[in-house]
């Protein structure tokens, strides 16, 4: 656990250096409409899956709530830096002391919080299983934030919007896998995970705490 925390701290340091190095010389801003459009695409995929038999109903008001959330983002949160765009443990290798980040094919520019939230939420996914306790994962998240070195408001409108977008992304993946899965046990687990994420989205959009 302590070695994993040390690696997460180095990952936070790496991200801070990467963002400082790739920050454009001229000031620019990110348009939250890009994330709203992404959410809309994922909601369409989930609606198509529903028509094909996926038993999770998405509330119709979600997109409107997403748009209102995007409208509350302050201009100070929309400066841009280099964005890996798929910054997660799967794309990071380590020998325990050093870290190397892989797969920059999706590189673009966006708010600093984009890659931060991606990694933060992927760590949360470890706590959803049966092998790791949430307390241990919480230590990894704290180490990641400590390495990052800058304060992060996880309750800000942008953080909440990115949380919703990442959850919708995972739900649409589960919906596609559900259609291809043959075992009923796997299909039930996919539905259960989707419903749990839908409940989380509801709490996020309502301004509540994420569990």
C-alpha positions as CSV (number, residue, x, y, z in Angstrom):
1,X,0.0,0.0,0.0
2,X,2.8,2.4,0.9
3,X,4.7,1.8,-2.4
4,X,1.5,2.3,-4.3
5,X,1.0,5.6,-2.5
6,X,4.5,6.7,-3.4
7,X,3.8,5.9,-7.1
8,X,0.6,7.9,-7.0
9,X,2.5,10.9,-5.5
10,X,5.0,10.7,-8.4
11,X,2.1,10.5,-10.9
12,X,0.7,13.7,-9.4
13,X,4.1,15.3,-9.8
14,X,4.4,14.1,-13.4
15,X,1.0,15.6,-14.2
16,X,1.9,18.9,-12.7
17,X,5.1,19.1,-14.7
18,X,3.4,17.9,-17.9
19,X,0.7,20.7,-17.6
20,X,3.3,23.4,-16.8
21,X,5.4,22.3,-19.8
22,X,2.5,22.2,-22.3
23,X,0.7,25.3,-21.2
24,X,0.3,27.6,-24.2
25,X,2.3,30.8,-24.2
26,X,-0.7,32.8,-25.2
27,X,-3.8,32.7,-22.9
28,X,-6.7,30.6,-24.2
29,X,-9.9,29.2,-22.8
30,X,-11.8,26.0,-23.0
31,X,-15.4,25.8,-24.1
32,X,-17.5,23.6,-21.7
33,X,-19.9,23.0,-24.6
34,X,-17.4,20.4,-25.7
35,X,-18.0,18.3,-22.6
36,X,-21.8,18.9,-22.8
37,X,-21.7,17.6,-26.4
38,X,-19.7,14.6,-25.2
39,X,-22.4,13.8,-22.6
40,X,-25.1,14.1,-25.2
41,X,-23.4,11.5,-27.4
42,X,-23.0,9.1,-24.5
43,X,-26.7,9.6,-23.6
44,X,-27.7,8.8,-27.2
45,X,-25.6,5.5,-27.0
46,X,-27.4,4.6,-23.7
47,X,-30.8,5.4,-25.3
48,X,-29.9,3.1,-28.3
49,X,-28.9,0.4,-25.8
50,X,-32.2,0.8,-24.0
51,X,-34.0,0.3,-27.3
52,X,-32.0,-2.9,-27.8
53,X,-33.0,-4.2,-24.4
54,X,-30.6,-2.7,-21.9
55,X,-32.7,-2.4,-18.7
56,X,-31.4,1.0,-17.5
57,X,-33.6,4.0,-18.1
58,X,-31.8,7.4,-18.3
59,X,-33.9,10.3,-16.9
60,X,-34.7,12.7,-19.7
61,X,-33.7,15.8,-17.6
62,X,-30.1,14.8,-17.3
63,X,-28.9,16.7,-20.4
64,X,-30.6,19.9,-19.2
65,X,-29.0,19.5,-15.8
66,X,-25.6,19.0,-17.4
67,X,-26.1,22.2,-19.5
68,X,-27.0,24.2,-16.4
69,X,-23.9,22.8,-14.6
70,X,-21.7,23.8,-17.4
71,X,-23.2,27.3,-17.3
72,X,-22.0,27.7,-13.8
73,X,-18.3,27.1,-14.5
74,X,-16.2,30.2,-13.8
75,X,-13.7,31.6,-16.3
76,X,-10.9,30.9,-13.9
77,X,-11.4,27.2,-14.3
78,X,-11.2,27.2,-18.1
79,X,-7.6,28.0,-18.9
80,X,-6.0,25.4,-21.1
81,X,-2.9,23.1,-20.8
82,X,-1.8,20.0,-22.7
83,X,-4.3,17.2,-22.1
84,X,-3.3,13.6,-22.4
85,X,-7.0,12.8,-22.7
86,X,-6.8,9.2,-21.4
87,X,-4.7,9.7,-18.2
88,X,-5.4,6.6,-16.2
89,X,-3.4,3.8,-14.5
90,X,-3.7,1.6,-17.6
91,X,-1.5,4.0,-19.5
92,X,1.2,4.4,-16.8
93,X,4.1,2.0,-16.2
94,X,6.4,2.1,-13.2
95,X,9.4,0.3,-11.6
96,X,8.3,1.5,-8.2
97,X,10.5,4.6,-8.4
98,X,9.9,6.1,-11.8
99,X,6.8,6.5,-13.8
100,X,6.3,6.6,-17.6
101,X,3.1,7.7,-19.3
102,X,2.1,6.0,-22.5
103,X,-0.3,6.5,-25.4
104,X,-0.4,10.2,-26.4
105,X,-2.5,9.6,-29.5
106,X,-5.4,11.6,-28.0
107,X,-3.3,14.6,-27.0
108,X,-5.1,17.9,-27.2
109,X,-5.7,21.0,-25.0
110,X,-8.2,21.5,-22.2
111,X,-8.6,22.5,-18.6
112,X,-6.0,21.2,-16.0
113,X,-8.8,19.4,-14.1
114,X,-9.6,17.1,-17.1
115,X,-6.6,14.7,-16.7
116,X,-6.7,15.1,-12.9
117,X,-10.3,13.9,-12.7
118,X,-9.7,11.1,-15.1
119,X,-7.0,9.6,-12.9
120,X,-8.8,10.4,-9.7
121,X,-12.0,8.6,-10.8
122,X,-10.0,5.6,-12.1
123,X,-8.5,5.2,-8.6
124,X,-12.1,5.3,-7.2
125,X,-12.9,2.4,-9.5
126,X,-10.5,0.2,-7.5
127,X,-12.6,0.7,-4.4
128,X,-15.7,-0.6,-6.3
129,X,-14.3,-4.1,-6.4
130,X,-13.8,-6.6,-3.6
131,X,-10.0,-6.7,-3.2
132,X,-9.2,-3.1,-2.0
133,X,-10.8,-1.2,0.8
134,X,-11.9,2.4,0.1
135,X,-9.6,3.6,2.9
136,X,-6.5,2.3,1.0
137,X,-7.7,3.9,-2.3
138,X,-8.3,7.1,-0.3
139,X,-4.6,7.1,0.7
140,X,-3.7,6.8,-3.0
141,X,-5.9,9.7,-3.9
142,X,-4.4,11.8,-1.2
143,X,-0.9,11.0,-2.3
144,X,-1.8,11.9,-5.9
145,X,-3.2,15.3,-4.8
146,X,-0.1,15.9,-2.7
147,X,2.2,15.2,-5.6
148,X,0.1,17.4,-7.9
149,X,0.9,20.2,-5.5
150,X,-2.0,22.6,-6.4
151,X,-5.4,22.9,-4.6
152,X,-8.3,21.2,-6.4
153,X,-11.9,21.9,-5.6
154,X,-13.6,18.5,-6.3
155,X,-17.0,20.2,-5.7
156,X,-16.6,22.8,-8.3
157,X,-19.0,22.9,-11.3
158,X,-16.2,21.8,-13.7
159,X,-15.2,18.9,-11.4
160,X,-18.8,17.8,-11.2
161,X,-19.3,18.1,-15.0
162,X,-16.2,16.0,-15.6
163,X,-17.4,13.4,-13.1
164,X,-20.7,13.1,-14.9
165,X,-19.0,12.9,-18.3
166,X,-16.7,10.1,-17.1
167,X,-19.5,8.2,-15.5
168,X,-21.6,8.4,-18.7
169,X,-18.6,7.2,-20.7
170,X,-18.2,4.1,-18.4
171,X,-22.0,3.5,-18.5
172,X,-22.1,3.5,-22.3
173,X,-19.1,1.0,-22.4
174,X,-21.0,-1.3,-20.0
175,X,-24.1,-1.1,-22.1
176,X,-22.2,-2.1,-25.2
177,X,-20.5,-5.0,-23.4
178,X,-23.9,-6.1,-22.0
179,X,-25.2,-6.7,-25.5
180,X,-22.1,-8.9,-26.3
181,X,-22.0,-10.8,-23.0
182,X,-23.3,-14.4,-23.0
183,X,-23.3,-15.1,-19.2
184,X,-26.3,-13.9,-17.3
185,X,-24.2,-13.3,-14.2
186,X,-21.9,-10.9,-16.1
187,X,-25.0,-9.1,-17.6
188,X,-26.5,-8.6,-14.1
189,X,-23.2,-7.2,-12.8
190,X,-23.0,-4.8,-15.7
191,X,-26.6,-3.5,-15.0
192,X,-25.8,-3.2,-11.3
193,X,-22.7,-1.1,-12.0
194,X,-24.6,1.1,-14.4
195,X,-27.4,1.7,-11.9
196,X,-24.8,2.6,-9.2
197,X,-23.2,5.1,-11.5
198,X,-26.6,6.6,-12.4
199,X,-27.3,7.1,-8.7
200,X,-23.9,8.8,-8.4
201,X,-24.7,11.1,-11.3
202,X,-28.0,12.0,-9.6
203,X,-26.1,13.0,-6.4
204,X,-23.5,15.0,-8.4
205,X,-26.1,16.9,-10.4
206,X,-28.0,17.6,-7.1
207,X,-24.9,19.0,-5.5
208,X,-24.5,16.2,-3.0
209,X,-21.3,14.4,-1.9
210,X,-19.9,11.5,-3.9
211,X,-19.6,8.2,-2.0
